[in-house]
Amino acid sequence: MMRRALVIGAETGGLTGVANDARDVASWLRGHAFAVDLRLGPAATRDAILEAFDALIADVRCDDAAVVYYSGHGGLIELTDQARARVGFLVPTDHEPQGSFRGIVEIQWSALVAALTARTPNVTVIHDCCHAAQTVRSARLPGARPRALAAVRLTADALATFAGRRRGADAHPHPLGNPQAVRITAAGLGLAWEHADATGRVHGAFTRALLGEASALGDAAASWAELGRRVRDRVLHATGRQRPEFEGPTDRRMFDLDTVDAPARFAIRQEGRRFVLAAGRVHGVEHGDVFRSPTSGDPAVVTQVGVFESAVALATQPRRPGAFEAVAVRRATRYPIAIDVGDPALHAALAAAIAGSARLCVGDADPLARVQHRHGQLFVLRDGHQVGPPLVADAAARTVIRLSRMAAARTVQRTTDQLLDPAQLAIAVERVSGPPSWLADGAELSVSDRICVHVANRTQRTLWLHCFVIGPGLAHEALGPISAGTVIEPRTTHVLGAVTGVGAIGFTLPQHIGGSGTGACGIELIALATTMPLDMSSTLQGDLPVASAPSAETSDEPAGRAPEASRDLSAPPRAHHAVAARLRLWLR
């Protein structure tokens, strides 16, 4: 297996830290055994970048790890013949804002990434730039400069011309985001900033945080999700508003395909005399839930639940100032699991593992699922549907992880029940393969059908959208961004499955959502919208088992570290709220 990287530093438009960032990232990747193609200055023109990407695609093999890093300006194209339609682009060193357009549009870039993941699934794409210059607001950093240019105005036909250049015939952008690539952006829809450090050397705030937190994690074989949480915290703290996003299979270990099963973590911060947990009703929090610091072991009991945040009572005062992270160890609502296992030792092992989980308990009354033991294997069933492949008989821990994720899906359903409001949010599904048609609630579709999901924001406020699909066995998956959500402007409709400049591509639902039963099965499409960006990845992780906390003397928790949510969700106005919509279909 080889490790290959393309690192691009396109220093244009007054930026002075781009080359520094690119060299630093190249050094970091070489330290992880990557062969790095570093592109700076005249080697970062439009043609040079595209040729380098083509070479990377040609060179990688199926088991290689590939990283693409871009630092520089990001731009935005406003389509003059389509209302509110915008497309981002990267800015090579030969692009002149007042000259002919030389940018690399995101449609073309996504197609190149798709061609790369067709060669190897182990792909990470990192952008330290932004595409929202029209919303410039100051960062906290003195002398900071945004990595964005003013918007460019083009027609849809002109955009299609640029998007089609050098695009492979078999490489198409993924309308929901490339499922094989870990996709890391410095600022989502906001601005990415660069600034000088104490020595006068200029860096991007995001890249500096990325390298700093990666170094702090060392050789811990951390997941991209853990790194992302730390990076987001650090950047928000430094800039006040820049919010990095980590999307795709972020449960992977860095530069690897192996995944990490870790519980969701939430911040607890002090506000005067009270303590606030950065999770609320939208995250499935209820009165009486118990959280605990994985390092100190201090418990926190939820005493009041808000939409995005909750008040907690601590048994003891924190040993150190500042915010700390906590994981759920006992939920007020726990779902019963029936154990149909005759072997006493195996039954006892399963019962102990289930009892030790936060949201599960052993019980036969209206169980969430049943665990059966047949032919030396464990099977998880719900309503007669087998959930996932069978497990080896001694895999009690793996069984509880699967059950915990089923419980997370059930919690999303319960949250949706509480937040349904068709006057504010509506969902509709359009079949775009074969004869196009609109699917009403209760309609039937095939696993091969390509669909678009239309979500209408009927309010006067900007919303951040998260979409989920849940199958009969409570297998569930996010459709689109999960670490912040997709922005829907007031009184507009967002179409999942459409790509600006390309049209309604549509997507097929994941095959595992339908379970292993025969015939048609019921599925749910859920839209959950909030009035601020939220990381909803915890709704997919579930309350996974937590290792015992070390003693305070051996705790390695940094003093005063404030996790991402402690600032990202800090004191939201009472006017903030969440709404949901749901559509039920039959999948055959």
N, C-alpha and C positions, 0 to 999 in steps of 0.2 A: 504494500500500500504506500502511495506517495501522498505528500501534502503539498498543494500548489495554491498560490495566492496571486491575485492581481491587485496592486495597491496604486491608486490614482490620486494625485494631488494637483488639482487644476486651480492655480492661484491667479485669480482675475479680479477685476473690479475693486481694487483697493484692499483686498484681503492680504494679510501678511503672515498668518500662522498656518496656512494650508500645507506648505512644504514641510514645516516642522512636524505637523501631525502625521503626514504620510511617511516620513522617515521614521518617526517613533513607532508607528504601527508596523512598518516593515521589520524593524528590529524586534518588536514583540513577537511577530509571527515567525521570524527566523529562530527565535529562542524556543519555539514549539515545533521546530524541524520542518518549517515550510520553505519551499523554494519560491522566492518572491520575485515577481516582475514589477519593479517600481517605475511608475510613469510620472514624471514631473516636467514642467515647462513645455518645450517643444515636443516632448514625447507624450504630452497629454492633450493633443489636438483631437478633434472629432474623429478623423480617420485613424489616428494612432490608437485611440482608446478602443474603437470598434475592432480594429485588427488584432489588438492584444486580447480582447475578449474572445474573438474567434479562435485565436491560438490556444487560449485556455480550454475552450470547449473541445478542441481537437486533441489536446494533450491528455486530458483526464481519462481515467479508467473507472470501471464500475465501483471499485472499492476505495477510490481516492477521496481525500478531503479537499474541498475547494473553498476559498474565501475570496470575496470581492469587496474591496473597501474603496469608497469615494469620499474625498474631502474637497470642498469648494463651494461655489455659489450654486443655489438652486433657483430655478425660475418657474413662472406660471404662465401658461397660455390661456387666454380667454377667447373662446370661440365666438366670433362676431355674429354667426348665424344660428347659434343655439343658446337660448336663455340660460344663464347661470352655469354654463358648461365650462369647466376648467381642467387643464391637463398640466402636470408638472414636467419639467425637463431639467437635465443636468447641463452644466455650462463648461464646455471644454476651453482650452486656452486660446483657441482661434475664433471664438464667438465674439462678435462685436454687437453690442445692443443696438447701435444705429446702422449696422450693416446688414448683410444677408444673414438669415437665420442659420446658425451652425450648432444649435443645441441638440441633445440626444433626448428625445421625448420618452416619457415613462412607458408608453406602449411598446416601443422598440426595445427599451432596456428590459422590460418584463419578458419579452419574447426571447431575449438572449439568456436570461436567467432560466427560462423554461427549457431552452436547448441544453443548458448546463446540467440541470437536474435530470434531464433525459439520459445523460451520460453517467451521473453519479448522484445518489440521493443525499449525500453528505455535503450540503452547500450552506454557507452562511454569507449573507449580503449585508454590508454595513454602510450607512450613509450619514456623513456629518455635513448636512446642508439642510435647506428648507425650501418650501414652495409657497409661502404665504406672505410675501412682502407687503401686500396691501393692508395687513393688520399689524403694522409695526407698533410696538410699544417698548418702552425702555426696560432693559434688564437692570438688576442690581449692580452688575459689575461696572466699575468706573472705566470709561473709555472703550466699552465693548462695542463691537461692530457685528451686525447681523449678516449671516451667510445667505443672502437672498437678493435677487434683482427685481426691478419693477416688472410688472406683467407685460407679456407680448400678446398682441392681438392678431389672430389668424382665422381664416375660414376653416370649416371642417374638411374641405377638399385639400387645402394646403397642408393641414395636419396629417391627413392620410398619406400624402406624398412623402412627408418626412418620416412618418412611422413605418412606411413600407421599405425604406432604404435598408438594404443588407439584412432584411428580416428573412429568416429561414422559412421555407414553405410549410414545414412540419412543426414549427415552434410558435405557439399561440399563448398570449397572456392568460393567466388563470384569473377569472373574474372575482373569485373570493380570496385571492392571494395564493401564491405557490405553496402547496401543502408539504413539499419536500424541503423547502428552503427556510432556514431561520432568518427572519427579516428584521433588521435592527435599524431604526431611524432616530436621528438626533432630536427631533422635535415634533413628529407627527405633522399636524397642520399648523403648528406655530413656528416661531423663529428659532434658529440655531445661532448661537453667539460665539465669537472668539474674543479673547482678551489677553493682556500681558500678565505674567505671573510676577512674583516679587523680584525676580532677576531681570525682568524686562523681556523675556522670551514669550512670544505670542503662541497661544494654543486655542483650539476649539474647546469650549467648556465641556462638551460631550466626550470628545476623544480623550481629554485629560482624565475625566472621571472613569471612562471605560478602562484605560490602561492602569489607573491607580487602583481601582477595585479588583481588576483581574490580578494585579500583583499582590494585593492583600489576601486574596483567596489562595494564591500560591498553587500548590499541587494537590488541592483538595478535591479535584475531579468534580467541580461544581457544575450545576446545570446552567444553561443560559438564563433560565427564569430567575435563579438566585442572583446571578450577576446583574440581570436587568433590574431587579428590585433595589439593589445597592446603588447602581448607576443612576437610576431615576431619583432616588433620594438625594444623592450628592449634587446632581445638576439642579434640581429644584431648590435646594438650599443655597446654591451659589448664585442662581439667576433670578429666583423668585417666580418664574413662570415657564421656563423651557421644560418640556415634558417628554423625555425619550420614550420610545415604544419598542417593545420586543414582541414580535408575532411569529406564528408558525409553530413548529415542534420544539418549543423552548424547554420542554422537559428533558431534552437530550443533554448529555454531558458535553462540555465545550469541545468542539472539533471532533465529535464522535457521534455514532448512531445509538449507542446505549442510552437508556433513559434513567432518570432518577425519580423514584416515588417518594415525594416529600409532602408533608401537610401544608396547607395554606397558612401563611403568616399575616398577621395584622398588627398595626401599630397601636400602642396605648401611650397617651401623652397626658400630662397634667395641665389643667386649666384652673388656676386658683386652688380651691380646695377639692375639686372634683377631678376624676380621671375619665378620659374619653377613649373608647375603642373605635378605631377607624373602620367600622363595618356596621351595617344596619340591616333593615328589613330586606333590602335588595340582595344582600349576601346571605339571607336565611337566618339572621340572628334573632333570638327570642329572649324574653325575660327569663332569667334563671340559667342561661347558658354559662358554662364555666370555661375560662381560658387560663393559660399558664405560660409563663416565660420559659422557653426551652433551656435557657442557661441558668437562671436563678431558681426556677421551680415555683416562683410566687404565683398564687392563684388570683384570678380576677373574676368576679361574678357580675353578670349583666343585671342592672337594676332598672334601666329605662332604655327603650329602643326607639331610635329615630329612623328615618328613611335611609340615610347614608352612614350614620354614626350612632353609637350607643354609650350610655354612661355605665361605668363599672365601679364596683367596690373592691378594694384591695384588702387582703387579710393583714398585710404588713406594708409599711412604707418602703418604696424602692430604695435599694442600697446605694444607688447612684443617681445623680440628676439626669434630666433629659428623658426622652421617650425610649421605649423598649418594645420589642416584638413579642407577640404571644400567639399560641396556637390553641384551637379548641380541644378540650380534653373530656368534656361532658356536656351534652346538649339537653335542653329541657324536653324536646321531642326526640324520642328514640324509636327507631323502626324495628319491629320484631322480625327475627329470622328463625324459621323452622329448620331443625336439624334432623333429617331422616337418615341416621347413621347408626348401624347396629353395633359396630366395634366400640367398646367402652372407652378405650384409650383415645381413639380418634375423635369420638364424640366429645370427650372432655377437653381435648386440645382445641377443637373448634369453638366450644362454648366459652373457654377462657379467652380465646382471641377475640371473639365477638363481644364479650362482656367488657373487654379492655378498650374497645373502640368508642369514639365520642358519640356517634349517632345511631348505634345499633344495640340491640339487646336480644336475648334468646326468648322466643315465644312462638306459639302456634296460632294465636288469635289474629286473624287477618294479617298474615305475614307479608312483609315486603318481598321476600323470596324464600325459596326452600333450597337447602343444600342436601344432595343425595349422594350416596356412595355406591357405585356399581362397578364391578369388574376392576377393582383396584384404582378407580378414578373418582374425583369429586366433580359433581355437576351442579351448577347454579341454575335454578328455574324460577320464572315468574309467570303466573297465569298460564302454565303449560309450555311456555317458550323457553328453550335453553338459551342462557345468556353467556355468550362467549364459548370458546373451546373448553373441553374438560381439563381439569387440573390433576396433577399427581396427588395421591392420597395424603401425603405428608405436607401439602402446601397450605396449611391453615392460614399463614400470613398472607399469601397471595389471594386466597379466597376472601379474606376480610377486605383487602384492597379493592377487589371487584365489587363486593357488597357496599363498601363505603361510597364508591362512585355511583352506584345505583341510588343510594340514599341522597347523594348530591342532586341527581336528576329529579328525584321525587320532590326535593326541596324547591327546585326551580319551578316545578309545577304548582306547588302550594303558594309560592311567592306570586306567580302569575295570577292565580285565583284572586289574590288580594288586590292586585293592581290593575285588573282589566278595566278599560274605559274606552269604548269605541268612539266616544265623542272627541277624544284627544288623539288616539292612535288607531290606525286600521291596517290590516294586512290582507293581501290578495296574492294569488299565485297564478302565473301565466305559463302555460306549456308552450315552449318555443321550438321544439323538435316535432317533425311531422306537421299535421294540420294544427296551426296555433289555436289555442283555446284557453279560456279562463276557467279555473277550477274552483268550484264553490265548496263550502264546508261540507265534508263527507264525500267528496268526489274521489275517484280512483285514478292512480297513475302508476306507471311501470318504473322499475328501477333503472331502466335505460332512458327514460324521458328526461330531456333537458328542460329546466324550468328557470324562471326569474321570479323572485319574490319582491313584490311592491309593498313598501311600508310608507304610509301617508302620515305626516306630521300635521295634525289639524289644529295645532295650537299656534299662538303668536310668539312662541319662544323657540330658540335653537335647542335641539335635542341631540343626545349622543346615543346611538342605536347599537344594541347587542342582539344578535339573532341566534337561536338554538333550534336544533331538531332533536326530538326525543322519540325513540322507538318503543315497541311493546315490551321489550325486556329492560327498559330504562337505560339502554345504551344512548348516550347523548353526545353531541358535538356542536361546537360553535360554527356558525356560518358567517365568515368574515372576521374583522378585527375584534379582539377580546380585551386587549390591555388598556384601551381608552374608549373604544366605540367608534362608530362612523357618524359624522356630523350630518344632521338633516336640518336644513334651514326652515324657518317658520312657513307654514302653509305650502310645503313642497312634499314631493314623493321621492324617496330613494329607491332605486331598483338594484337589488342584489342579483348579479348575473349579467349586468350590462357594463360595458367598458366604453368610456367616452372616446369618441373617435373611431370606434370599431362597431359598436351596436350591442344588441342583445345576444350575447354568446350563450348565456344560460349555463347551468351546471346540473350534474346528476347528484342525487343524494348518496351519501356513503352506503355501500352495500351492507356493512355490518349493522346498520340502524334497523334493518328489517328483521334481524334475528335469524334463527335457523328453522323456524316453522314453515309449513307449506301453506299455500294459498295467500290471500290478501291479509295484511296486518295493519292495525291502526298506528299512525304516527301523528305527532304534533309539531307544528312549526310555531315557535314563540318569538315574539319581538318584545324586547324590554328596553325602554328608552328612559334616560335620565337627563336632568337639566345641567349636568356637569360631567366631564370625562371621569370615568371610573374604571379601575382594573377589575374585571369580573372573572379572571382566571380561576378564582377560588371555587366558582360554581362548577368547574370541570374537575378540579383536583379532588374534592371531597375531604372529609376529616380523616386523613390517613393516620395510622398509629404513630405515636410519638415516642422516641426513645426517652429513657429516664433522664431527668435533668441532672447535670453535675452539681457539685456543691458550690457555694459562693466563692470558696477559696480557689477553685479550679476554673471558674467561669472566665471565658475569653471575650465576653461581650465588651465592645469598646465603650468607654465612659462617654456619656453625653451624646451618643449616636442617635439621631432622630430618623426613623425609617421613613420611606417615601410617603406613605399615606398621612403621616403626622403633619405634613405641610400641604400635600396635594388635596387633602380633604379637610383642612383646618377650618373650623367654624363656618360651615356653609350657611348662607342665609336661610331663614325659615321658609322662604318662598320656594326653595329647591324641592323638587319632588320627582317621582318616577311613575310611569304608566306602562301598561303592557297590552299586547294583543295576541290572539291565538287563532290558528286555523288547524282543524283536524282533517286528515286525509287517509285514504286507504292505499297502501303500497303493495304492489303485487310483482 
